[in-house]
Amino acid sequence: MPIIDMKATGTNIKAMIKQCGFKIADVQARCGFNTPQAIFKWMRGDAVPTIDNMIILADMFGVPIDKIIIVTRV
């Protein structure tokens, strides 16, 4: 059964932010957050973005959503 590897997905999001030259504040502004706490939770693997925020990230990074999410099988 496939599941989202939250830790690996968070590491991937962190790497993509850096690779694309964005700052946390850029992601925060695009997602409409007042604070960056949710983004830090994503990067730590404590949470994953909602589908709406995943679409925003995919657009920012210029990749399809499945390049952001890391899936493992159990």
Buried (B, 14 or more C-beta within 10 A) or exposed (E): EEEEBBEBBBBBBBEBBEEBEBEBEBBBEBBEBEEBEBBBBBBEBEBBBEEEBBEBBBEBBEEEBEEBBBEEEE
